[in-house]
Amino acid sequence: MTTDFDYDFLCIGSGPAGQRAAVQAAKLRKRVAIVERDFDIGGACLQTGTIPSKTFREAVLSFRHHRSGAALNGSDRPSLTYEEERPTAGKLLSRVNTIVTTEANIQRDQLHRNGIDVVPGTASFVDPNRVLIKSLTGTREISANRILIAVGTRTHQTARFSTDVPGVICSDDILNLQELPRSLVVIGCGVIGIEYASMFAELGVKVTVIDGRSRPLEFLDSEIVDELVHQLRKHMLTFRLGETVESLEAREGPPPQVLVRLESGKRLAADMVLACTGRIGASDTLALDRAGLSTDDRGRIPVDECFRSEVPHIYAAGDIIGYPSLAATSSEQGWLAACHAFDAGAGAMPGHFPIGIYSIPEISMVGQAEHELTEQKVPYETGIARYREIARGQILGDDSGVLKMIFHAETRELLGVHVIGSGATELIHIGQAVLGLGGGLSYFLETVFNYPTLAECYKVAALDAYNKLRLE
């Protein structure tokens, strides 16, 4: 590797993609640096997104368990008022900062142990091999033989959904809440919108979800979505689907609220509006044109199967390249990009990766859904297991969870696994392993699972599919 550059490999962004790529390049004995505009590393994943939101979710679940335990064991305990029972925003968020700080220290230590330089500041290209870094202490220029762009995304604001309107926030603002709203309108029924809508509904907040689409989470199996909607409605969450927001305006109190006007003529008032209207690539400050790069209309950078951009020595990975925009896949993409950059013999991105949605209840899937197989005219059969049929489900107090497997009707090959309920994002990995190894129905029929566990759902679902196939 030539020494004409300051570094062999420069990562712009320290989220899952940038960090994993940097560590892999360092393992290959390359001189590596990471540029991060924030003082703490980890990117949006650690600072405002995945880790904080999942920590907040655990706090909500802890509140639910405490409340359920009091109902079961405190028969002689005086009834609590709404205000006494309801947790405060401070209590729910108190653990978030601790977790974020701890995880940032762990990640920073990992970079240090691998000899990776962390350069604070905002990066912009000077030319295809040089980057200008602006920080509070001044500016400097860094050159690199290979560059990875892993700057992720930022919230997408429009004039209609501007957070400049008092009471209107985006998902990044939730971690700064001073108090919980009594009523909340969530605009958008994508992953982020549904996750936070379910968390606030669990806290007793009156939640309304608005979206122009006819179904939330359209990429999921429809049976799983139906179960999710059913469970959320039991928590008094209201869906207004097929509706489009026309405008938002502040309404003076007391108490101050946000007035939501819909194009259909309906009007809603809520203490707070959470605008989850998508994210766009955080590439606008990079001066990509100076490096010979372009983006699509969402600020995303096109790459090939090796994560190489249109400029051969510049790579991109993570949310900045678009789908699937998951922390886990971003990390894998970063690792593969570093391997390809230095001809380390990496393969292609795995075809079967799990998707986890941390709503309450949580959802996870791997492989194909029924609607996709129907469109492809693939013959299939399903097997269903319900948590209420499983001893572990009864022990956990979860009688509404569902695990569904889809098998090819002729070859009996496993085509997809879909789970909603406790532990879904952990449980999915059994199906992922079988799917990745090309296994099928026979594996589950011939395998003994620990009892009582949720993994037993695989056995029950397999037997269900087997008996259906026998009758065909």
C-alpha positions in Angstrom: 0.0 0.0 0.0 1.4 3.4 -1.0 2.5 5.8 1.8 1.7 8.9 -0.3 -1.5 9.3 1.7 -2.0 10.1 5.4 -4.1 6.9 5.8 -4.8 3.7 3.9 -8.5 3.8 4.8 -10.7 6.7 6.0 -14.2 6.1 7.3 -16.5 9.1 7.3 -19.1 8.3 10.1 -18.7 6.1 13.1 -22.0 4.3 13.2 -22.3 0.5 12.7 -21.0 0.5 9.1 -18.1 2.9 9.7 -17.0 1.3 12.9 -17.0 -2.3 11.7 -15.2 -1.3 8.5 -12.6 0.6 10.4 -11.9 -2.3 12.7 -11.7 -4.8 9.9 -9.3 -2.6 7.9 -7.1 -2.3 11.1 -7.2 -6.1 11.4 -5.7 -6.1 7.9 -2.8 -4.0 9.2 -4.0 -0.8 7.4 -3.6 2.7 8.7 -7.1 3.8 9.6 -9.0 6.9 10.7 -12.6 7.6 11.5 -14.1 11.1 11.1 -17.1 11.8 13.4 -18.8 15.2 13.6 -20.2 14.5 17.0 -18.1 14.5 20.1 -19.1 10.9 20.9 -18.9 8.1 18.4 -21.6 5.7 17.4 -23.5 7.8 15.0 -27.3 8.1 15.1 -27.6 4.4 16.0 -26.0 5.1 19.4 -26.7 8.7 20.0 -30.4 9.2 18.9 -31.7 6.0 17.3 -31.5 2.3 17.9 -29.8 2.1 21.3 -31.7 5.0 23.0 -35.1 4.0 21.6 -34.6 0.3 22.6 -33.5 1.4 26.1 -36.6 3.6 26.3 -38.6 0.6 25.3 -37.1 -1.5 28.1 -38.1 1.2 30.6 -41.6 1.1 29.3 -41.7 -2.7 29.6 -40.3 -2.5 33.1 -43.1 -0.1 34.0 -45.7 -2.5 32.6 -44.2 -5.4 34.6 -44.2 -3.4 37.7 -47.8 -2.4 37.2 -48.8 -6.0 36.4 -47.0 -7.3 39.5 -48.7 -4.8 41.7 -52.1 -5.9 40.3 -51.3 -9.5 41.0 -49.7 -9.2 44.4 -51.0 -6.0 45.9 -54.6 -6.9 46.6 -54.6 -4.9 49.9 -52.6 -2.1 48.5 -54.6 1.2 48.1 -55.4 2.1 44.5 -53.1 4.6 42.9 -54.3 7.7 41.1 -53.5 8.1 37.5 -50.7 10.6 38.3 -49.2 8.4 41.0 -49.1 5.3 38.8 -47.9 7.0 35.6 -44.1 7.2 35.2 -42.5 10.5 34.4 -40.4 11.2 31.3 -37.4 11.7 33.6 -37.7 8.2 35.1 -38.2 6.5 31.8 -35.2 8.3 30.2 -32.9 8.2 33.2 -31.2 5.0 32.0 -30.8 6.1 28.4 -27.9 8.5 29.0 -26.1 5.9 31.1 -26.4 3.2 28.4 -25.3 5.6 25.7 -22.3 6.8 27.6 -21.3 3.2 28.5 -21.6 1.9 25.0 -19.8 4.9 23.5 -16.9 4.2 25.9 -16.8 0.6 24.9 -16.8 1.5 21.2 -14.1 4.1 21.7 -11.9 1.7 23.5 -12.3 -0.9 20.7 -11.1 1.7 18.2 -8.2 2.7 20.4 -7.1 -0.9 20.9 -7.1 -1.4 17.2 -4.9 1.7 16.6 -7.6 3.6 14.8 -7.5 7.4 14.9 -10.7 9.2 15.8 -10.9 12.6 14.2 -13.7 14.9 15.5 -15.3 17.3 13.0 -17.4 17.7 9.9 -16.0 16.2 6.7 -16.3 17.5 3.1 -14.4 16.4 0.1 -11.6 18.5 -1.5 -11.0 16.0 -4.2 -11.5 12.2 -4.6 -8.7 11.4 -2.1 -8.6 14.4 0.2 -11.1 15.4 2.9 -11.4 18.7 4.8 -12.2 18.4 8.4 -13.8 21.3 10.2 -14.0 21.3 14.0 -14.2 23.6 17.0 -10.4 23.7 17.1 -9.9 24.6 13.4 -9.6 22.9 10.1 -7.3 20.2 8.7 -6.9 18.1 5.6 -6.7 14.3 5.5 -5.8 12.2 2.5 -6.6 8.5 2.1 -6.1 5.8 -0.5 -9.5 4.3 0.2 -12.5 6.1 1.6 -15.8 4.7 3.1 -18.8 7.0 3.3 -21.0 5.8 6.2 -22.7 9.0 7.3 -26.2 7.5 7.7 -29.4 9.5 7.5 -31.2 12.3 9.2 -34.9 13.1 9.7 -36.8 14.4 6.7 -38.7 17.6 7.4 -41.2 19.4 5.1 -43.0 22.6 5.5 -46.2 20.7 6.5 -44.4 18.7 9.2 -41.9 21.2 10.5 -40.7 20.8 14.1 -40.6 24.5 14.3 -44.3 24.3 15.2 -44.5 24.2 19.0 -45.5 20.7 20.1 -44.3 19.0 16.9 -41.3 16.8 17.4 -39.3 14.2 15.4 -38.0 10.9 16.8 -34.7 12.4 17.7 -36.5 14.8 20.1 -38.1 12.1 22.2 -35.0 11.6 24.3 -35.2 15.2 25.4 -38.8 15.1 26.6 -39.4 16.9 29.9 -42.9 15.4 30.4 -45.1 12.8 28.8 -48.1 14.0 26.7 -51.6 12.8 27.6 -52.4 12.6 23.9 -50.1 12.0 20.9 -50.6 12.0 17.1 -48.0 10.0 15.2 -47.7 10.9 11.5 -46.4 7.8 9.6 -46.9 4.1 10.2 -43.5 3.0 9.2 -41.1 1.2 11.6 -40.2 4.2 13.7 -43.7 5.5 13.9 -45.2 2.2 15.0 -42.4 1.5 17.5 -42.9 4.8 19.4 -46.7 4.7 19.0 -46.8 1.3 20.7 -44.5 2.5 23.5 -46.6 5.6 24.3 -49.8 3.6 24.1 -48.4 1.2 26.6 -47.9 4.1 29.0 -51.5 5.0 28.8 -51.1 7.9 26.3 -54.0 8.4 23.9 -52.3 7.7 20.6 -53.6 8.3 17.1 -51.6 7.1 14.0 -52.2 8.8 10.7 -50.9 7.6 7.4 -52.0 7.8 3.7 -51.3 4.1 3.3 -54.0 1.5 3.8 -51.8 -0.7 6.1 -49.0 -0.2 8.5 -45.7 -1.9 7.8 -46.7 -3.1 4.3 -43.6 -5.2 3.8 -44.6 -7.5 6.6 -46.7 -10.6 6.4 -50.4 -9.5 6.5 -51.3 -12.0 9.2 -48.7 -10.6 11.5 -49.7 -7.0 10.8 -53.3 -7.9 11.6 -52.3 -9.3 14.9 -50.2 -6.2 15.7 -53.1 -3.9 14.8 -55.4 -5.9 17.0 -53.1 -5.8 20.0 -52.4 -2.1 19.6 -56.1 -1.3 19.4 -56.6 -3.1 22.7 -54.4 -0.4 24.2 -56.8 2.2 22.8 -54.5 3.2 19.9 -56.5 4.6 17.0 -55.5 4.2 13.3 -56.5 6.7 10.8 -55.2 5.1 7.6 -55.8 6.4 4.1 -55.7 9.9 5.6 -53.2 12.7 4.6 -52.2 15.6 6.9 -52.8 19.0 5.3 -51.3 21.2 8.0 -50.2 21.5 11.6 -50.6 24.5 13.8 -50.1 25.4 17.4 -53.2 26.1 19.5 -53.0 28.2 22.6 -54.2 26.6 25.8 -54.5 25.9 28.5 -53.2 23.4 27.8 -51.4 24.2 24.6 -52.0 21.7 21.9 -51.3 21.0 18.2 -54.2 21.2 15.7 -53.9 18.6 13.0 -55.9 19.3 9.8 -56.5 16.4 7.5 -57.2 16.7 3.7 -60.4 14.9 4.3 -61.6 17.9 6.4 -61.2 16.2 9.8 -59.4 17.9 12.6 -57.6 16.4 15.6 -56.1 18.1 18.6 -53.2 16.5 20.6 -50.7 17.6 23.3 -47.9 16.5 20.9 -47.3 15.4 17.3 -44.6 13.0 16.4 -43.6 13.4 12.7 -42.1 10.1 11.4 -42.2 11.1 7.8 -39.0 9.3 6.6 -35.3 9.9 6.6 -32.9 11.1 3.9 -29.2 10.6 3.4 -27.0 12.9 5.5 -24.8 13.6 2.5 -25.6 17.3 1.8 -22.5 18.6 3.6 -20.0 16.2 2.0 -19.4 18.2 -1.2 -19.7 14.9 -3.1 -19.4 16.6 -6.5 -15.8 17.4 -5.7 -15.1 13.7 -5.5 -17.1 12.9 -8.6 -20.0 11.4 -6.8 -23.8 11.9 -7.1 -26.8 10.9 -5.1 -30.4 10.0 -5.7 -33.3 12.3 -4.8 -33.2 11.0 -1.2 -29.5 11.8 -0.7 -28.4 8.2 -1.0 -25.3 7.0 -2.8 -25.6 4.2 -5.4 -23.1 1.3 -5.0 -22.4 -2.0 -6.6 -22.5 -5.5 -4.9 -19.1 -4.7 -3.4 -20.3 -1.4 -2.0 -18.1 0.5 -4.4 -19.4 3.8 -5.6 -19.0 5.2 -9.1 -15.5 6.3 -8.0 -13.7 3.0 -7.7 -11.7 3.8 -4.5 -14.7 5.3 -2.7 -17.1 3.0 -0.9 -20.4 3.6 0.9 -22.3 1.4 3.4 -25.1 1.6 5.9 -28.2 3.7 5.7 -26.6 6.1 3.2 -27.1 3.5 0.5 -30.7 2.8 1.4 -32.6 -0.5 1.9 -32.6 -2.3 4.3 -31.3 0.5 6.6 -30.8 -1.8 9.7 -28.0 -1.5 12.2 -27.2 -5.2 11.8 -27.0 -5.1 8.0 -25.1 -1.8 8.1 -22.5 -3.4 10.2 -22.2 -6.3 7.8 -22.0 -4.0 4.8 -19.1 -2.0 6.5 -17.2 -5.3 7.1 -17.7 -6.4 3.5 -16.7 -3.0 2.1 -13.4 -3.0 4.0 -12.7 -6.6 2.9 -13.5 -5.7 -0.8 -11.4 -2.5 -0.6 -8.3 -4.5 0.3 -9.1 -7.7 -1.6 -9.5 -9.8 1.6 -11.6 -12.4 -0.1 -15.1 -11.4 1.1 -18.2 -12.7 -0.5 -21.6 -11.1 -1.1 -24.1 -9.8 1.4 -26.1 -12.7 2.8 -29.5 -13.1 1.1 -31.3 -14.0 4.4 -31.1 -11.4 7.1 -33.6 -10.9 9.9 -35.7 -7.8 10.3 -36.6 -6.8 13.9 -39.3 -4.2 14.8 -39.1 -3.3 18.4 -42.8 -2.3 18.9 -44.8 -3.6 21.8 -45.3 -6.5 21.0 -42.1 -7.0 19.0 -42.0 -8.4 15.5 -39.3 -10.2 13.5 -39.1 -11.9 10.2 -36.7 -13.6 7.9 -37.2 -14.8 4.3 -40.3 -14.3 2.3 -43.9 -13.4 3.2 -47.1 -15.0 1.8 -47.9 -12.0 -0.5 -44.5 -12.2 -2.1 -44.8 -16.0 -2.8 -48.3 -15.5 -4.2 -47.1 -12.9 -6.6 -44.3 -15.2 -7.7 -46.7 -18.2 -8.0 -44.7 -20.3 -5.6 -46.8 -23.2 -4.1 -46.5 -23.0 -0.3 -48.0 -24.1 3.0 -47.9 -22.5 6.4 -47.5 -23.8 9.9 -48.8 -21.7 12.9 -47.9 -21.9 16.6 -49.6 -19.6 19.1 -47.9 -18.7 22.4 -51.1 -19.6 24.3 -50.5 -23.2 23.2 -46.9 -23.2 24.5 -46.1 -23.6 28.2 -43.5 -20.9 28.1 -46.0 -18.5 26.7 -48.3 -19.1 29.6 -45.4 -18.6 32.1 -44.5 -15.3 30.5 -48.1 -14.2 30.5 -48.0 -13.7 26.7 -51.1 -15.5 25.2 -51.2 -13.5 22.0 -47.9 -14.2 20.4 -47.7 -16.1 17.0 -44.9 -17.9 15.2 -45.6 -18.7 11.5 -43.4 -20.7 9.2 -43.8 -21.0 5.4 -42.7 -24.1 3.5 -42.5 -24.9 -0.2 -45.5 -27.2 -0.8 -43.5 -29.6 -3.0 -39.9 -29.5 -1.8 -40.8 -28.8 1.9 -38.0 -26.2 1.9 -38.3 -23.4 4.5 -39.1 -20.1 2.8 -39.9 -17.7 5.6 -40.4 -17.3 9.3 -42.6 -14.5 10.9 -43.0 -13.9 14.6 -44.9 -11.5 16.8 -44.7 -11.6 20.6 -42.2 -11.8 23.4 -38.6 -12.6 22.4 -39.5 -12.4 18.6 -36.2 -10.8 17.7 -34.2 -13.5 19.5 -36.4 -16.4 18.4 -36.1 -15.6 14.7 -32.5 -16.7 14.6 -33.3 -20.4 14.7 -35.3 -20.0 11.5 -32.6 -17.8 10.0 -30.0 -20.5 10.5 -32.2 -23.2 9.0 -33.1 -21.0 6.1 -29.5 -20.0 5.4 -28.4 -23.7 5.4 -31.2 -24.6 3.0 -33.1 -26.7 5.5 -36.8 -27.5 5.6 -39.7 -29.1 7.3 -37.8 -32.3 8.2 -35.3 -30.5 10.4 -38.0 -29.2 12.7 -39.9 -32.5 12.7 -36.7 -34.4 13.7 -35.4 -31.9 16.3 -36.1 -31.8 20.0 -36.4 -28.4 21.6 -35.9 -27.5 25.3 -39.1 -27.5 27.3 -40.6 -25.1 28.3 -39.2 -22.6 25.8 -40.6 -20.4 23.1 -38.4 -22.3 20.7 -41.0 -25.1 21.0 -43.1 -23.0 18.8 -41.0 -24.2 15.9 -42.0 -27.8 16.6 -45.7 -27.0 16.9 -45.7 -24.9 13.7 -43.8 -27.6 11.8 -46.3 -30.3 12.9 -49.2 -27.9 11.9 -47.6 -27.6 8.4 -46.9 -31.3 8.2 -50.5 -32.3 8.9 -51.8 -29.7 6.3 -49.4 -31.1 3.7 -50.5 -34.6 4.3 -54.0 -33.8 3.4 -53.2 -32.1 0.2 
